[in-house]
Amino acid sequence: MRCFLIIILNLIFFTINAQVISKEFEEFKKSQNSEFKDFKDKRDQEFSNLLKNKWKTFESLKGNEPPTVPKPPKQPDTLPTAPIQQDLNNLKKIIIIDTHKFIIDTSASSSIYKIDSIEKIPSVLKFKFYNKNISINYEYKLLSHLTAINEKGISEFWINMSKSEYELFLSQLRNISQELQLNDWGKFDLIDKISSQLFENKNDQALFVFFILNHWGMEAKVGKINDEVVLLIPFQNIIYKKSFLILNMNKYYIMNDVSDGLIQTFEQRFSNTNKILDLKLSNSPILGSNYTTNNILFKKYNKRLDVSFNKSIIAFNNHYPLTDLNIFFSSKVDPITENNLIKALYPLLKDKNELEAVNTLLDFVENSFEYKTDFDQFGYEKFYFPEDILFYPYSDCEDRAIFFSYLVKTLLKLEVIGLDYKTHVATAIKFNSNINGDYVLIKNERYIICDPTYIGASAGMCMPQFKSVNPEIISPN
């Protein structure tokens, strides 16, 4: 009986103690949440106060011009003889990777995420991001409006937005960007398109993007040009033909289409904002299915190759800023397009050695795509991502070099660099075998010149007019 009473008393003790611990834990959680809320409010309040201070005036600088527009390279009247290879029998055989299946999203289904506090953000925005249907919840308080185009008005816009449930909105943005495999530019592009859906006023759109980017940890500022608010963003890469300011040793590019002139802005950064946007495209974004097929004639084999590409990716690429060539040389390609290229070209490369395989791909790019300069085709300079060559009717030297480089890296697993001759772009390959021919030497390693615009030329043949030119090396990241 005594033991039974002791057990009962112990159970009562532990039950009461557990309730006390649970109550203390709940109070601790509330305290932590309150402290976080206080910190968030304090951070936003401090920054809004900084925005009220009188801004400085800066002179915008004209955007850098892209590399010299290439003229159609002069082909020699007579094609020189291909380099003689001394040890053909010992050239390394290639091993083509097996075509593989990709788990990818080919639908245009909505991106919808379960939100724990849905009652706090009941409004729903539905729109199409390229060919992907997006659904995102938001709170009406998020739709602030600029009442005056001055420091005080912009400060009030910031503090009004900071009172909204923007963390829940940001949480959805993170999930969407992860699902769509968006890089930094893709994230900016997504926010920019959301802003145009939520706001009619251009100034409100710029301030919304400014607020969201900073709270996502990405550096951005705004400035004033007369009665217009302009968005200012620094990038780790150069952006050609876009005006900029120098602030804190960084180029802040003016994202709006405005004329050059004086801009008023501030130098302070929002607390905990430390990310400078990078234009590197490490993954092909998932933007919904919008595929079409290009039937490409490989003249050497009199064979037509069917290659599908996603027009949503082409549209995304077309919206991309003109930046360093190494970004285009290092970019990834849509998985379905890549698989199509592997399946189409594999039978033509099978059982070949490295030199034969490279020359086959050179012939393919040299003769399967029509040449025209960007100015003749578009009226302005444009660099292609690899799959863009499948969509547009014409291509020039850097477009062919980028596509050829991609094919060699993907199919043959050989190291490729770009060669920028200022008026012409070619490539060079580091073979595993000893190959004779024109080359560039990098860290005592021979990279054999391969020029996909030099019609009829094989590996190791440099165009005569560039033999004495020391090219700038384009190293894919």
C-alpha positions, 0 to 999 in steps of 0.5 A, a space after each residue: 500500500 505504501 509503495 502504491 502511494 509513493 508511485 501515485 505521488 511521484 506521478 502527480 509530481 512529474 505531471 505538475 513538473 512537466 506542466 511547469 516546464 511546458 509553461 516555461 518553454 511556451 513563455 520562453 518561445 514567446 520571449 524569443 519571438 518577441 525579441 526577434 520581432 523587436 529586433 526586426 522592427 528596430 532594424 527596419 526603424 533604424 534604416 527608415 530613419 537613415 532614409 530620411 537623411 538628406 541624400 547625396 548627389 552622384 553623376 551616373 556613368 555611361 555603361 561599358 561598351 561590349 567587346 568590339 562587334 566582330 566582322 565576318 572573319 575573312 576565310 582564306 582563299 585556299 584552306 591550309 592543310 590540316 596539321 600532320 599527326 605523328 602518332 595517330 594509332 596511339 590517340 586516346 579513344 573517347 568514352 561517350 556518357 550514356 544517355 540518361 533519364 532526367 527527373 524534370 518538371 515539364 508541366 506548367 503547374 502552379 507553385 503553391 506552398 502550404 503556409 502555417 499562418 495563412 490567415 495572416 496573408 489571405 490575398 492570393 496573386 496568380 500569374 505566369 512566370 514564363 510558362 510556369 503558373 505561380 500562386 503566392 499569398 500576400 497581405 494587403 499591407 504589403 501594398 504600400 504606396 509612395 506618397 511623396 518622391 523625397 526622402 521622407 516619402 521613401 522612408 514612410 514606404 519602407 516602414 509601412 512595408 516593414 509592418 506587413 507579414 513580409 516574412 511569410 511572403 519571403 518564405 514562399 519566394 524562397 520555396 518558389 525560387 528553389 523549386 524553379 532552380 533560379 540563380 540570382 538573376 532569376 530571383 530578381 526577375 521573379 521579384 520584378 515580375 511580381 512587382 509589376 503584378 501588384 503595383 501599377 505605379 513604377 515608383 512603387 514597383 522599384 521600392 517594392 523590389 528594393 525592400 524585398 531584395 534587402 530583406 532576402 539578404 541581397 544588396 540594392 538601393 534606390 535613387 531619385 532622378 527628377 520625379 522617378 525612383 530608380 532601382 540600383 543594384 550591384 553585381 559581381 559581374 560587368 553589365 554592358 551598356 547599362 549606366 551605373 554609379 560608384 558607391 562604396 567601391 561597387 558599381 550600382 547599375 541603374 535598372 530602370 531605362 532612364 537617361 544619364 544624369 544626376 542621381 540622388 541616393 544614399 550610401 548606407 546598407 541595410 542591416 545584414 545585407 551582404 549578398 552581391 548578385 552573381 549572374 553565373 547560371 549554374 543550373 538551367 531554370 525550370 520554367 514550365 514546358 514549352 518545347 519545340 524541335 529544330 531539325 538540323 542538317 549535319 551536312 557531312 553525314 547528310 543526316 538530320 538531327 531532331 533537337 528539342 529546346 524550351 522556348 521558355 528558356 530562350 525567353 529567359 535568356 533573352 531577358 538576361 543582361 549582356 555580361 562577361 563571355 565567361 558567364 555564357 561559356 560556363 552556363 548549363 543547358 536544359 536537361 531535355 535539350 542536353 539529352 536530345 543532343 547526346 542521343 543525336 550526336 552519340 552515333 556519329 562519335 561512337 568509337 572515334 578517338 579524341 581528335 576524330 570526335 573533336 573534328 566531327 563536332 567542329 564540322 557540325 558547328 561550322 556547317 550546320 548553322 548560318 553565319 550573320 553578325 549580331 548587328 545584321 540580325 538584331 541591330 545590337 550586340 547579343 551573346 548566346 547561351 548554348 541552346 540559343 543557337 538552336 532557336 535563332 536563324 543565324 549565329 556569329 563567332 562567339 555564339 558558335 564558340 560557346 555552343 561548340 565548347 558546351 558540346 565538347 565539355 558535355 560529350 567528350 569531357 575535355 577541358 575547353 577555354 575561349 579565345 578572345 581576339 577582340 574582333 573574333 572568338 574561338 576556342 582551344 582544347 586540352 587533349 589527353 593525347 599529344 596533338 600537333 597544330 596551333 596552340 596556346 600555352 597556359 601554365 605549361 599546358 598546350 591547348 589546341 586551337 579549334 575555331 568553329 567559324 573557320 569553315 573546313 578547318 580541323 583542330 589545330 588550325 588558327 585563322 591566318 590573320 590571328 596567328 600573331 595575335 595574343 588572345 585573351 583567355 576566357 576561362 569558364 567558371 
